[in-house]
Amino acid sequence: MEGTNITEIKRPVNIHQHYHAHIYFDQQTLTFATSLCQQAGELFNLKVGRIHQKAVGPHPMWSCQISFNDRDFDKFIPWLDAQRNGLTIFVHANTGDNLRDHTEYAYWLGESVKLNLAMFRA
């Protein structure tokens, strides 16, 4: 599987209009991650996707996607960072260019993980 391992962890910056945050979790953190995603949706009125208990798309771990925009960014990202309790969170721009969004416009809260980018290079 082709992927990337971003060694320099870039903190999220508010320079795009639309974003996704992918909360990564496993069996041991499923309950916490589910609660975190629900809280984010309720507190910030954000669209929360399904809780995926399998790898989906380029994401190598179980995940849940939260969609937000530049108006939400300055309150949501610090809150998410403070509440994540050690979970890795992948934040990326949603510009319509999937490869750039998942590489050049990729940001992390916590440790970075290797993404499977092959689908964007086909």
Backbone as CSV, one residue per row, in Angstrom:
resi,resn,N_x,N_y,N_z,CA_x,CA_y,CA_z,C_x,C_y,C_z
1,MET,0.841,-1.191,0.000,0.000,0.000,0.000,0.876,1.242,0.000
2,GLU,0.557,2.130,-0.897,1.309,3.373,-0.985,0.784,4.329,0.076
3,GLY,1.661,5.070,0.680,1.233,6.012,1.699,2.253,7.094,1.896
4,THR,2.016,7.888,2.886,2.953,8.937,3.240,3.114,8.940,4.741
5,ASN,4.261,9.290,5.197,4.504,9.445,6.616,5.026,10.862,6.816
6,ILE,4.198,11.708,7.296,4.558,13.108,7.468,5.365,13.214,8.755
7,THR,6.652,13.506,8.618,7.520,13.523,9.792,7.422,14.840,10.543
8,GLU,7.190,15.913,9.835,7.028,17.202,10.498,5.549,17.375,10.815
9,ILE,5.228,17.388,12.093,3.827,17.525,12.483,3.461,19.002,12.422
10,LYS,2.554,19.301,11.508,2.098,20.677,11.350,0.825,20.874,12.157
11,ARG,0.812,21.918,12.956,-0.384,22.276,13.709,-1.394,22.914,12.754
12,PRO,-2.681,22.712,12.999,-3.697,23.300,12.122,-3.616,24.819,12.084
13,VAL,-3.774,25.365,10.887,-3.822,26.811,10.682,-5.080,27.147,9.903
14,ASN,-5.645,28.295,10.198,-6.910,28.713,9.605,-6.650,29.539,8.340
15,ILE,-6.381,28.828,7.230,-6.100,29.515,5.969,-6.968,29.001,4.819
16,HIS,-7.936,28.154,5.127,-8.825,27.593,4.110,-10.267,27.895,4.511
17,GLN,-11.196,27.669,3.595,-12.599,27.903,3.918,-13.266,26.704,4.583
18,HIS,-12.910,25.504,4.143,-13.575,24.300,4.634,-12.548,23.267,5.082
19,TYR,-12.927,22.506,6.114,-12.027,21.525,6.722,-12.765,20.256,7.100
20,HIS,-11.977,19.201,7.276,-12.429,17.976,7.935,-11.466,17.702,9.081
21,ALA,-12.010,17.231,10.180,-11.208,16.691,11.281,-11.575,15.218,11.384
22,HIS,-10.572,14.360,11.371,-10.790,12.924,11.497,-10.246,12.488,12.851
23,ILE,-11.158,12.076,13.711,-10.797,11.591,15.033,-10.418,10.121,14.883
24,TYR,-9.186,9.755,15.228,-8.728,8.365,15.133,-8.851,7.699,16.505
25,PHE,-9.285,6.433,16.496,-9.487,5.708,17.745,-9.384,4.216,17.486
26,ASP,-9.472,3.429,18.541,-9.453,1.976,18.447,-10.508,1.418,19.402
27,GLN,-10.508,0.116,19.590,-11.517,-0.523,20.443,-11.510,0.052,21.862
28,GLN,-10.311,0.301,22.410,-10.202,0.800,23.783,-10.687,2.248,23.932
29,THR,-10.626,3.027,22.865,-11.003,4.440,22.959,-12.310,4.749,22.220
30,LEU,-13.010,3.711,21.771,-14.250,3.882,21.005,-15.294,4.708,21.754
31,THR,-15.554,4.382,22.996,-16.585,5.090,23.769,-16.221,6.559,23.940
32,PHE,-14.963,6.817,24.294,-14.523,8.208,24.457,-14.621,8.970,23.139
33,ALA,-14.132,8.375,22.051,-14.147,9.045,20.749,-15.572,9.335,20.290
34,THR,-16.475,8.391,20.509,-17.876,8.589,20.138,-18.461,9.776,20.899
35,SER,-18.188,9.840,22.189,-18.664,10.956,23.011,-18.055,12.284,22.549
36,LEU,-16.764,12.277,22.251,-16.089,13.492,21.790,-16.716,14.010,20.500
37,CYS,-16.978,13.118,19.569,-17.588,13.520,18.296,-18.996,14.076,18.513
38,GLN,-19.767,13.418,19.361,-21.126,13.893,19.652,-21.090,15.271,20.311
39,GLN,-20.181,15.453,21.264,-20.055,16.752,21.933,-19.685,17.847,20.937
40,ALA,-18.743,17.552,20.039,-18.321,18.535,19.039,-19.497,18.954,18.172
41,GLY,-20.275,17.986,17.738,-21.445,18.289,16.915,-22.445,19.164,17.636
42,GLU,-22.700,18.841,18.904,-23.689,19.586,19.683,-23.195,20.976,20.071
43,LEU,-21.966,21.065,20.578,-21.441,22.348,21.058,-21.183,23.358,19.947
44,PHE,-20.754,22.862,18.786,-20.368,23.759,17.701,-21.302,23.685,16.503
45,ASN,-22.362,22.901,16.626,-23.341,22.735,15.552,-22.654,22.298,14.251
46,LEU,-21.838,21.248,14.359,-21.070,20.760,13.223,-21.629,19.437,12.717
47,LYS,-21.369,19.154,11.455,-21.789,17.888,10.860,-20.799,16.795,11.256
48,VAL,-21.304,15.783,11.940,-20.491,14.658,12.392,-20.866,13.434,11.561
49,GLY,-19.857,12.806,11.000,-20.080,11.614,10.184,-20.233,10.367,11.035
50,ARG,-20.244,9.235,10.360,-20.394,7.951,11.043,-19.138,7.595,11.838
51,ILE,-19.332,6.774,12.832,-18.233,6.196,13.598,-17.810,4.936,12.845
52,HIS,-16.680,5.004,12.152,-16.201,3.878,11.352,-15.302,2.979,12.195
53,GLN,-15.739,1.752,12.409,-14.936,0.781,13.148,-14.167,-0.105,12.171
54,LYS,-13.564,0.549,11.197,-12.690,-0.065,10.204,-11.961,1.072,9.496
55,ALA,-10.891,0.744,8.789,-10.180,1.746,7.997,-11.050,2.124,6.799
56,VAL,-11.180,3.419,6.537,-12.007,3.922,5.445,-11.191,4.939,4.651
57,GLY,-11.216,4.817,3.329,-10.499,5.763,2.475,-9.015,5.755,2.790
58,PRO,-8.406,6.920,2.912,-6.969,6.982,3.174,-6.611,6.779,4.646
59,HIS,-7.621,6.629,5.489,-7.406,6.590,6.935,-7.091,5.170,7.400
60,PRO,-5.937,4.971,8.036,-5.491,3.628,8.407,-6.074,3.110,9.726
61,MET,-6.862,3.937,10.380,-7.419,3.568,11.681,-8.928,3.793,11.660
62,TRP,-9.594,3.296,12.683,-10.995,3.629,12.870,-11.075,5.146,13.007
63,SER,-12.174,5.738,12.513,-12.246,7.198,12.536,-13.676,7.704,12.460
64,CYS,-13.805,8.974,12.758,-15.046,9.710,12.596,-14.686,11.080,12.033
65,GLN,-15.409,11.497,11.012,-15.139,12.786,10.361,-16.075,13.868,10.882
66,ILE,-15.500,15.034,11.145,-16.276,16.211,11.525,-15.979,17.292,10.494
67,SER,-17.029,17.835,9.878,-16.878,18.893,8.882,-17.071,20.244,9.555
68,PHE,-16.196,21.191,9.219,-16.314,22.543,9.781,-15.720,23.542,8.812
69,ASN,-15.874,24.825,9.123,-15.356,25.845,8.219,-14.482,26.855,8.967
70,ASP,-13.998,27.831,8.229,-13.073,28.812,8.796,-13.693,29.631,9.921
71,ARG,-15.006,29.799,9.913,-15.663,30.546,10.999,-15.681,29.752,12.304
72,ASP,-15.677,28.417,12.201,-15.668,27.544,13.379,-14.257,27.298,13.906
73,PHE,-13.273,27.431,13.042,-11.909,26.974,13.298,-11.328,27.478,14.619
74,ASP,-11.337,28.789,14.841,-10.629,29.384,15.981,-11.182,28.979,17.342
75,LYS,-12.420,28.532,17.396,-12.977,28.031,18.658,-12.933,26.501,18.707
76,PHE,-13.206,25.866,17.570,-13.298,24.407,17.540,-11.944,23.718,17.719
77,ILE,-10.925,24.145,16.999,-9.630,23.446,17.051,-9.000,23.502,18.450
78,PRO,-8.937,24.654,19.109,-8.390,24.637,20.479,-9.211,23.763,21.433
79,TRP,-10.530,23.789,21.293,-11.379,22.936,22.119,-11.070,21.471,21.855
80,LEU,-11.002,21.096,20.578,-10.735,19.715,20.198,-9.377,19.257,20.715
81,ASP,-8.383,20.106,20.614,-7.049,19.766,21.104,-7.065,19.557,22.618
82,ALA,-7.781,20.403,23.322,-7.845,20.298,24.784,-8.639,19.078,25.244
83,GLN,-9.607,18.643,24.441,-10.506,17.557,24.835,-10.086,16.185,24.322
84,ARG,-9.108,16.085,23.449,-8.824,14.835,22.723,-8.233,13.723,23.586
85,ASN,-7.727,14.036,24.755,-7.261,13.033,25.712,-6.291,12.023,25.078
86,GLY,-5.349,12.530,24.284,-4.340,11.668,23.697,-4.681,11.072,22.341
87,LEU,-5.914,11.230,21.879,-6.267,10.709,20.564,-5.543,11.493,19.472
88,THR,-5.212,10.822,18.396,-4.664,11.481,17.221,-5.810,12.013,16.386
89,ILE,-5.661,13.267,15.952,-6.682,13.883,15.115,-6.011,14.454,13.876
90,PHE,-6.507,14.028,12.733,-6.021,14.499,11.445,-6.961,15.589,10.956
91,VAL,-6.422,16.779,10.732,-7.200,17.917,10.250,-6.666,18.273,8.870
92,HIS,-7.564,18.438,7.915,-7.111,18.833,6.578,-8.110,19.773,5.923
93,ALA,-7.591,20.563,4.995,-8.451,21.431,4.200,-9.345,20.569,3.328
94,ASN,-10.459,21.114,2.933,-11.380,20.445,2.020,-11.571,21.369,0.823
95,THR,-10.573,21.375,-0.076,-10.563,22.294,-1.219,-11.095,21.654,-2.497
96,GLY,-11.242,20.321,-2.500,-11.632,19.614,-3.710,-10.458,18.918,-4.378
97,ASP,-9.239,19.229,-3.949,-8.042,18.561,-4.453,-7.600,17.574,-3.376
98,ASN,-8.099,16.336,-3.460,-7.887,15.362,-2.388,-6.426,15.099,-2.078
99,LEU,-5.583,15.007,-3.090,-4.174,14.731,-2.833,-3.530,15.874,-2.050
100,ARG,-3.733,17.093,-2.484,-3.166,18.243,-1.755,-3.788,18.377,-0.367
101,ASP,-5.091,18.137,-0.270,-5.766,18.252,1.027,-5.182,17.274,2.050
102,HIS,-4.772,16.092,1.592,-4.271,15.053,2.497,-2.748,15.043,2.615
103,THR,-2.072,15.994,1.968,-0.606,16.092,2.057,-0.205,17.519,2.422
104,GLU,-0.250,18.406,1.458,0.177,19.791,1.657,-0.677,20.528,2.689
105,TYR,-1.968,20.243,2.697,-2.894,20.923,3.613,-3.285,20.028,4.781
106,ALA,-2.382,19.138,5.178,-2.628,18.184,6.264,-2.026,18.698,7.558
107,TYR,-2.781,18.599,8.638,-2.365,19.082,9.946,-2.711,18.022,10.985
108,TRP,-2.036,18.063,12.124,-2.224,17.029,13.141,-2.371,17.614,14.535
109,LEU,-3.250,17.011,15.298,-3.312,17.189,16.746,-2.881,15.836,17.289
110,GLY,-1.726,15.803,17.931,-1.175,14.529,18.368,-0.204,13.991,17.337
111,GLU,0.031,12.685,17.417,0.987,12.028,16.524,0.436,11.918,15.108
112,SER,1.312,12.025,14.120,0.890,11.781,12.744,0.904,10.278,12.481
113,VAL,0.117,9.846,11.519,0.097,8.447,11.109,0.231,8.385,9.588
114,LYS,0.620,7.243,9.098,0.789,7.052,7.670,-0.573,6.887,6.996
115,LEU,-0.859,7.710,5.999,-2.101,7.644,5.243,-1.886,6.843,3.968
116,ASN,-2.954,6.221,3.478,-2.914,5.520,2.204,-3.401,6.474,1.121
117,LEU,-2.479,7.054,0.361,-2.816,8.064,-0.627,-2.946,7.519,-2.043
118,ALA,-2.811,6.221,-2.225,-2.822,5.622,-3.557,-4.098,5.983,-4.332
119,MET,-5.235,6.023,-3.671,-6.498,6.311,-4.342,-6.521,7.712,-4.952
120,PHE,-5.741,8.633,-4.414,-5.710,9.997,-4.931,-4.719,10.161,-6.080
121,ARG,-3.887,9.162,-6.281,-2.875,9.238,-7.332,-3.248,8.406,-8.556
122,ALA,-4.392,7.753,-8.503,-4.802,6.865,-9.610,-5.194,7.654,-10.854
